[in-house]
Amino acid sequence: MATHFKKDQEGFYLPCAPSDSGAFPMTLTQIPEPSKLKPPVVCCDDFIKATSKIKPTVSQKDLERQHEFTEEFGQEG
């Protein structure tokens, strides 16, 4: 989702805010050297924010079926 990047002292690209010093407009796919992309620091708040937006990939019905299977055949069944 980054729209701006800046280079650090080692020449790695860091996603940043448009207002950061040294920021230049560029998307992830426009980075000329993808191996020079440094991932941003991720904290617990980032995961909490993500879980509030991400929809479940498994329905409650699927979970119930899995539970029934485990009850009948065991965990390695």
C-alpha positions in Angstrom: 0.0 0.0 0.0 3.0 2.3 0.2 3.0 5.2 -2.2 6.4 6.7 -1.1 9.8 5.3 -0.3 13.1 6.6 0.8 16.6 5.2 0.8 18.5 4.5 4.0 22.3 4.8 4.5 23.0 1.4 3.1 20.9 2.1 -0.1 17.8 0.0 1.0 14.4 1.2 0.1 12.1 1.8 3.0 8.3 2.5 2.8 7.6 5.9 4.3 5.0 8.7 4.6 4.9 11.2 1.8 5.9 13.9 4.3 9.2 12.1 5.4 12.4 13.7 4.5 13.9 12.2 1.4 10.6 10.5 0.4 9.9 10.0 -3.3 6.7 8.8 -5.0 7.0 5.1 -6.1 4.9 2.0 -5.7 6.2 -1.4 -4.7 6.3 -2.7 -8.3 8.4 0.3 -9.4 11.4 -0.4 -7.1 14.3 -0.9 -9.5 16.1 -3.3 -7.3 13.6 -5.5 -5.4 16.4 -7.2 -3.4 17.1 -3.7 -1.9 13.6 -3.5 -0.4 13.7 -3.4 3.4 10.5 -4.5 5.1 8.9 -2.1 7.6 9.0 -2.8 11.3 5.8 -4.7 12.3 4.3 -4.5 15.7 1.4 -6.0 17.6 -0.9 -3.1 16.7 -0.4 -3.9 13.0 -1.7 -7.4 13.6 -4.7 -6.1 15.6 -5.5 -3.7 12.8 -5.2 -6.4 10.2 -7.4 -8.9 12.1 -10.2 -6.2 12.3 -10.3 -6.0 8.5 -9.6 -9.5 7.3 -12.6 -11.8 6.8 -12.4 -15.4 8.1 -11.4 -18.0 5.4 -13.1 -20.8 7.2 -16.8 -20.9 8.1 -18.2 -21.9 11.5 -19.8 -24.9 9.8 -16.3 -26.0 8.5 -14.9 -25.7 12.0 -17.7 -27.9 13.4 -17.1 -30.5 10.7 -13.4 -30.5 11.6 -14.2 -30.9 15.2 -16.5 -33.8 14.5 -13.9 -35.5 12.3 -11.3 -35.1 15.1 -13.7 -36.6 17.6 -14.4 -39.6 15.4 -10.9 -40.3 13.9 -8.5 -38.5 16.2 -6.0 -35.8 15.3 -3.9 -37.9 12.9 -6.9 -39.7 11.3 
